[in-house]
Structures are given as C-alpha cells and as structure tokens.
Amino acid sequence: MAMMTGDQYRESLKDGRVTFIEGERCDDPSTHPLLKTAVDVAAGIYDKLYKPDPDAYSPIFWIPQSKEEMQQRQEALRGAADMTSGTTSVSVMAIAMAAPELAKANPVYRERIYNYIDYCRKNDLRLAETVTDAKGNRKLRPTQQHDPDQYLHVVDRTPDGVYVRGCKMHISAASIEHELVIFPTKSMRPGEEAYAFGGAVPVNAPGVTIINTTYAPHDEDKRHYPVSSRRNTPEGFVVFDDVFVPNERIWLDGETEYAGTLASALGLWERTAGGAMQPREAEDRLVGLAALMAEANGVANEPHIQDKLATLMIFATMCRAGHEAAWANATTNEDGNLIPSTIFISATKYYQHELEDRMVDILHDIAGTMVTNAPTMADFEHPDLRPGLEKLLETPGFTAEERLKLYHYIRDTTADALGGWSSVTGKQAGGGQFAQRMVTARNYDMERAKAIARRTVGIGQEALATGKEGA
Ligand SMILES: Cc1cc2nc3c(=O)[nH]c(=O)nc-3n(C[C@H](O)[C@H](O)[C@H](O)COP(=O)(O)OP(=O)(O)OC[C@H]3O[C@@H](n4cnc5c(N)ncnc54)[C@H](O)[C@@H]3O)c2cc1C
C-alpha cells in the first residue's frame, strides 16, 4: 500500500477487466494503439506525483477544508491534470460532500464513504464518475421505461451486499481507471427504491463490460494532430450485468429522498472540475491564438479585428471572474469539506458554453480557410514543394512552418475530431445547458431581486428615497 509509479499503474490495468474497442476485446489498455496515449499521460502523472515514502499519498486525494488548502491543492497538482486525475478528484469530492447528508439516511454510510476514500488513497487508485444512465424515454420515470435496465438498479440482495444491473454511459476514462463510483443520475421518488443506489465497484468486477469510444487519431501524422495525438481519453458505455457490490462499498440503498443529494454533489463537482479546479488557460489560449493569427495575416490593427479580439478578451475575463467568484463564495459542509458556490459554477458554465462556439467562430474568421486547408507537413517537407510553399506561406514575423503549426493546432483543437468532442463535451458534461439553467434558477435569490425591484420602483414597504439602489 503506497503510491504507484507510472509502470506500476500500467501493470495494474492488466487485471482481467473486460473492455472492448472498435469491435475487439482489449486486455491491456496500456498497449492498445487507441488507448495507449491516455494511459501514458496518466502514467506520466503517477511518475510526477510519486513519492517512495510508504505513508505518502497523492494530492488528488486531498479534500480541502479552506480556500487556502484548495489553492495548495491546485499548486500541488499543477501540470498533473488529465482525465483520470480529474474524474478521481470529482468522485472523491462529491462523495465527501454528500457524506454528512447521507449519514441522515444511515450513519454507517458516512463511515463507509470515508473508509472507501482512505482505501483508494492508500492504493493510489483512479476513480471514474459513473452517473449517466441510458434513460430511455426521458419523460418517463425509471419504473415506467420499456426496459427496467434503462436506469441502473438493484436486482438481488444477499446478507453481504447487492447485485446491480444497467448501463452507465459516456464514462470518461473508465477503461483506464481502477474504480467505478456509482451515482444515481437524478432524484428518485417513493416506489423507485431499487434505483436509488450509490456505491463503488472495481473496474474488473465480474459482470462489468466497458465499450469504448475515442477521438484519438488512428495512424495520422502526429504533427497534424498536435494535441489529440498526445492527450486523449476514451469514454465508455459501462454495462453492469448483475454486478455484486459488497455492503462496505454501498452508501445509498433505497433511500429515495437522498438520491438527489448524491446526484447534485456529483453535478456540482463535475462542473467545477471543468472550470475552476485548475488554474485556467483555455480561454486565454483562444485569445492568444486569435491575436497571433491576426498578426500573421497582417490584420491586427484593423478596427473590426480589434473589435473581435475585444469580444474574446471579455469572454475570457468573464469566465475567469465566474470561476474565481465560485471559490470566493465557497462554503463548507458539516464535515468541514470546502464546497464552491453552486450558483457561480452553474451560471459560469452555462455562460461559457453558450458563447464558446461563437468565440471559436471568431478565431476561425480571423484565421481564415487555411484552418482546414493548410498543406500537410509531409507536403511542406517535400523538396519539390517546400521552396514554393515557404514563399507563399511566410508573412512578416512568421515563418511558413510557424504558420502551418498554428493552423494545424487550431484545426485539431477546434475543427476536427477533438474540436467536435470539446464542443459537445463542454455543453453536456456535468449535465446539459438546461441543467445549468435549472440549477442557477433554483439557487438564485429571487425574493431579494424582487425586493430590490419593489424598493426601487417604490411599490414595496421599503421604498427607497433615492431610487438609485438596484438600478
Ligand atoms: C465527452 C463526454 C464525457 C462524459 N463523461 C461522463 C462521465 O465521466 N460520467 C458520466 O456519468 N457522464 C458523463 N458524460 C455524460 C453527460 O453527463 C451527459 O451526456 C449529460 O448529463 C446529458 O445527458 P444525456 O446525454 O443523456 O442527454 P439528456 O439529459 O437526455 O438531454 C437531451 C435533451 O433532452 C432534454 N431532456 C432530458 N430530460 C428531459 C425531461 N425529463 N423533460 C424535458 N426535457 C428533457 C434535455 O434538456 C436535452 O435537451 C459525458 C458526456 C460527454 C459528452
């Protein structure tokens, strides 16, 4: 029981897990061409964080109790962000956030949660957030679906635990992690006890099968996929075919009124991880790319380009402001665990992803059609072609090769497989845009807003003398 090195992590994945990709069973994700990169990135993070001290543990398992501790955690994890560290952080934070509330359903649940986190911490495991059910007809409740397995549910029980069946979809990095932390998708009602389930099983538990998808490029020249060829993650349909969950790994079992507690804790931390748990660079990178392309195209001083760059800068600044506000307004739960502000997280996520495609449009507008039509690097390197291409592509301040690198970066990240994946993921992960609106509305202080309006207009009991406040 100690921290793992990258190689130990690679070995740990050869545990009999059942995973499929592109129609074939894959027994060792660390050697599969479409999964290997994700494993290598995760292994690199294991090596980066590794400490030989047998009592050392990964900062991924720190549960901060103050803003200062959250900042220290961010520092400790600087340069150690990938999907596996993200989903592990989110899973741990979410069950720790829900623990005191679940203790009201059954005091043993809180103890089991902290024991489980301790077990994962001591064994340096990576945890998948296993939430999204198939859901069938969204207007029907779980018990009304044409097939009862549309939502994961308990199908049998013994004195030692329960058997669960169903499928959790789109589970990031599931095939290259160790544990599946199961959350209900949403609140449950009386009569839906079998569906109110929370707990965890190992990825190699008998009955678990994972069917992967990935945007990882196949055999393409890596120079055209500078990001997606070096950092990618599989998502998996995780099928539970009567999987046994022992009692000590169960923290919700039929208490329908607490299903929402687990679901919303996961939702909050998932949205947080997408935005505020790491120092942000993505929006500023977008601004920087657009500014460099404007310079490369010689249009940086054009008023309409400067206007568009200002739009991007406001977008980047507002996203950062929202995430910083989420931490500035953080609270703690009964166990002292820090919780970012729900309303700032949801509203910022909504704002960011409502506008992000438009911001990418601005980048494409400034960069021009070469985003998709830039010659390949192999053509650029061909001795018959290079002199002509160099002449055509270089502009003051930028060599032809630099411009090609910019275009291939922008295409890979915004206009190809990874770009499409990012656009959909940004809006969907952590619940769709509708969920962000709903959560924001639920947490917004409407009474305060109405009181301000009444006072300002002078139709309430506390009419303002000046009429300026709240205007
Ligand atoms: C790349 C990626 C990674 C992901 N990783 C994970 C992961 O690690 N773990 C995980 O658990 N999930 C993960 N997800 C899944 C993600 O959380 C879901 O896709 C998201 O919650 C939306 O669910 P859905 O796709 O089923 O769409 P739905 O929620 O079904 O939404 C589809 C549409 O139906 C509407 N709708 C839904 N229900 C109703 C209703 N009752 N009444 C009226 N309208 C309704 C919605 O508003 C929306 O317009 C991932 C998703 C992506 C894209």
Ligand as a Chemical Component Dictionary entry (heavy atoms), coordinates in Angstrom:
data_LIG
# 
_chem_comp.id                   LIG 
_chem_comp.type                 NON-POLYMER 
_chem_comp.pdbx_formal_charge   0 
_chem_comp.three_letter_code    LIG 
# 
loop_
_chem_comp_atom.comp_id 
_chem_comp_atom.atom_id 
_chem_comp_atom.alt_atom_id 
_chem_comp_atom.type_symbol 
_chem_comp_atom.charge 
_chem_comp_atom.model_Cartn_x 
_chem_comp_atom.model_Cartn_y 
_chem_comp_atom.model_Cartn_z 
_chem_comp_atom.pdbx_ordinal 
LIG C1  C1  C 0 -17.243 13.625 -23.619 1  
LIG C2  C2  C 0 -18.238 13.376 -22.531 2  
LIG C3  C3  C 0 -17.790 12.835 -21.330 3  
LIG C4  C4  C 0 -18.703 12.495 -20.342 4  
LIG N1  N1  N 0 -18.238 11.917 -19.201 5  
LIG C5  C5  C 0 -19.112 11.439 -18.302 6  
LIG C6  C6  C 0 -18.660 10.736 -17.148 7  
LIG O1  O1  O 0 -17.455 10.602 -16.903 8  
LIG N2  N2  N 0 -19.569 10.213 -16.314 9  
LIG C7  C7  C 0 -20.893 10.341 -16.546 10 
LIG O2  O2  O 0 -21.666 9.819  -15.761 11 
LIG N3  N3  N 0 -21.369 11.022 -17.617 12 
LIG C8  C8  C 0 -20.503 11.569 -18.494 13 
LIG N4  N4  N 0 -20.958 12.252 -19.588 14 
LIG C9  C9  C 0 -22.391 12.302 -19.837 15 
LIG C10 C10 C 0 -23.025 13.654 -19.577 16 
LIG O3  O3  O 0 -23.069 13.917 -18.206 17 
LIG C11 C11 C 0 -24.417 13.569 -20.201 18 
LIG O4  O4  O 0 -24.235 13.463 -21.593 19 
LIG C12 C12 C 0 -25.260 14.752 -19.840 20 
LIG O5  O5  O 0 -25.629 14.684 -18.492 21 
LIG C13 C13 C 0 -26.503 14.809 -20.715 22 
LIG O6  O6  O 0 -27.191 13.580 -20.664 23 
LIG P1  P1  P 0 -27.781 12.932 -21.996 24 
LIG O7  O7  O 0 -26.681 12.882 -22.993 25 
LIG O8  O8  O 0 -28.425 11.658 -21.626 26 
LIG O9  O9  O 0 -28.846 13.970 -22.512 27 
LIG P2  P2  P 0 -30.267 14.290 -21.848 28 
LIG O10 O10 O 0 -30.106 14.640 -20.419 29 
LIG O11 O11 O 0 -31.213 13.214 -22.141 30 
LIG O12 O12 O 0 -30.674 15.571 -22.636 31 
LIG C14 C14 C 0 -31.099 15.529 -24.009 32 
LIG C15 C15 C 0 -32.181 16.598 -24.202 33 
LIG O13 O13 O 0 -33.390 16.172 -23.572 34 
LIG C16 C16 C 0 -33.849 17.176 -22.653 35 
LIG N5  N5  N 0 -34.469 16.464 -21.529 36 
LIG C17 C17 C 0 -33.934 15.473 -20.783 37 
LIG N6  N6  N 0 -34.803 15.053 -19.851 38 
LIG C18 C18 C 0 -35.932 15.775 -20.015 39 
LIG C19 C19 C 0 -37.208 15.793 -19.370 40 
LIG N7  N7  N 0 -37.494 14.962 -18.371 41 
LIG N8  N8  N 0 -38.117 16.681 -19.803 42 
LIG C20 C20 C 0 -37.845 17.534 -20.814 43 
LIG N9  N9  N 0 -36.663 17.556 -21.466 44 
LIG C21 C21 C 0 -35.719 16.698 -21.082 45 
LIG C22 C22 C 0 -32.580 17.945 -22.258 46 
LIG O14 O14 O 0 -32.892 19.262 -21.800 47 
LIG C23 C23 C 0 -31.823 17.955 -23.578 48 
LIG O15 O15 O 0 -32.309 18.989 -24.394 49 
LIG C24 C24 C 0 -20.077 12.692 -20.556 50 
LIG C25 C25 C 0 -20.518 13.315 -21.724 51 
LIG C26 C26 C 0 -19.619 13.675 -22.698 52 
LIG C27 C27 C 0 -20.104 14.330 -23.973 53 
# 
loop_
_chem_comp_bond.comp_id 
_chem_comp_bond.atom_id_1 
_chem_comp_bond.atom_id_2 
_chem_comp_bond.value_order 
_chem_comp_bond.pdbx_ordinal 
LIG C1  C2  SING 1  
LIG C2  C3  SING 2  
LIG C2  C26 DOUB 3  
LIG C3  C4  DOUB 4  
LIG C4  N1  SING 5  
LIG C4  C24 SING 6  
LIG N1  C5  DOUB 7  
LIG C5  C6  SING 8  
LIG C5  C8  SING 9  
LIG C6  O1  DOUB 10 
LIG C6  N2  SING 11 
LIG N2  C7  SING 12 
LIG C7  O2  DOUB 13 
LIG C7  N3  SING 14 
LIG N3  C8  DOUB 15 
LIG C8  N4  SING 16 
LIG N4  C9  SING 17 
LIG N4  C24 SING 18 
LIG C9  C10 SING 19 
LIG C10 O3  SING 20 
LIG C10 C11 SING 21 
LIG C11 O4  SING 22 
LIG C11 C12 SING 23 
LIG C12 O5  SING 24 
LIG C12 C13 SING 25 
LIG C13 O6  SING 26 
LIG O6  P1  SING 27 
LIG P1  O7  DOUB 28 
LIG P1  O8  SING 29 
LIG P1  O9  SING 30 
LIG O9  P2  SING 31 
LIG P2  O10 DOUB 32 
LIG P2  O11 SING 33 
LIG P2  O12 SING 34 
LIG O12 C14 SING 35 
LIG C14 C15 SING 36 
LIG C15 O13 SING 37 
LIG C15 C23 SING 38 
LIG O13 C16 SING 39 
LIG C16 N5  SING 40 
LIG C16 C22 SING 41 
LIG N5  C17 SING 42 
LIG N5  C21 SING 43 
LIG C17 N6  DOUB 44 
LIG N6  C18 SING 45 
LIG C18 C19 SING 46 
LIG C18 C21 DOUB 47 
LIG C19 N7  SING 48 
LIG C19 N8  DOUB 49 
LIG N8  C20 SING 50 
LIG C20 N9  DOUB 51 
LIG N9  C21 SING 52 
LIG C22 O14 SING 53 
LIG C22 C23 SING 54 
LIG C23 O15 SING 55 
LIG C24 C25 DOUB 56 
LIG C25 C26 SING 57 
LIG C26 C27 SING 58 
# 
